[in-house]
Amino acid sequence: MTRDAGQFEALLEALAGLAAANIVLVETLHEHRVLDKTHFAHAFGRALDGLAPEHRGGMIEHVLRNLRDRCMNLRGGADSDAQEWLRKLLERT
């Protein structure tokens, strides 16, 4: 693996960790009745609606969809696109 590829992988892992940390924070605050996580779901939905065409179908869209779905408790039996992408990324390491 080249130095650039290693740095890219580290960046991806850091970004995935930040996304996961945000969900944990939202879930925890929701459980303690500090906030209603459906407000976050609507915010992620609005972000999806305004997403630039060049980001459609990419990881940004997948992460926003995953965050929206998690805040709406829409976890299906199958992995979301973001979870599938992260699983494949982790399998390579």
ChimeraX attribute file (.defattr): number of C-alpha atoms within 10 A of each C-alpha:
attribute: neighborCount
match mode: 1-to-1
recipient: residues
	/A:1	6
	/A:2	7
	/A:3	8
	/A:4	9
	/A:5	10
	/A:6	11
	/A:7	12
	/A:8	12
	/A:9	16
	/A:10	12
	/A:11	12
	/A:12	14
	/A:13	15
	/A:14	12
	/A:15	12
	/A:16	15
	/A:17	11
	/A:18	12
	/A:19	15
	/A:20	12
	/A:21	12
	/A:22	12
	/A:23	17
	/A:24	12
	/A:25	11
	/A:26	19
	/A:27	17
	/A:28	14
	/A:29	14
	/A:30	15
	/A:31	12
	/A:32	10
	/A:33	10
	/A:34	10
	/A:35	14
	/A:36	15
	/A:37	22
	/A:38	17
	/A:39	13
	/A:40	17
	/A:41	21
	/A:42	15
	/A:43	15
	/A:44	21
	/A:45	17
	/A:46	13
	/A:47	15
	/A:48	19
	/A:49	10
	/A:50	9
	/A:51	14
	/A:52	10
	/A:53	8
	/A:54	7
	/A:55	12
	/A:56	12
	/A:57	9
	/A:58	12
	/A:59	13
	/A:60	14
	/A:61	20
	/A:62	20
	/A:63	20
	/A:64	21
	/A:65	20
	/A:66	23
	/A:67	23
	/A:68	25
	/A:69	19
	/A:70	20
	/A:71	22
	/A:72	15
	/A:73	12
	/A:74	11
	/A:75	12
	/A:76	9
	/A:77	6
	/A:78	8
	/A:79	12
	/A:80	17
	/A:81	16
	/A:82	20
	/A:83	15
	/A:84	13
	/A:85	15
	/A:86	14
	/A:87	12
	/A:88	11
	/A:89	13
	/A:90	11
	/A:91	8
	/A:92	7
	/A:93	6
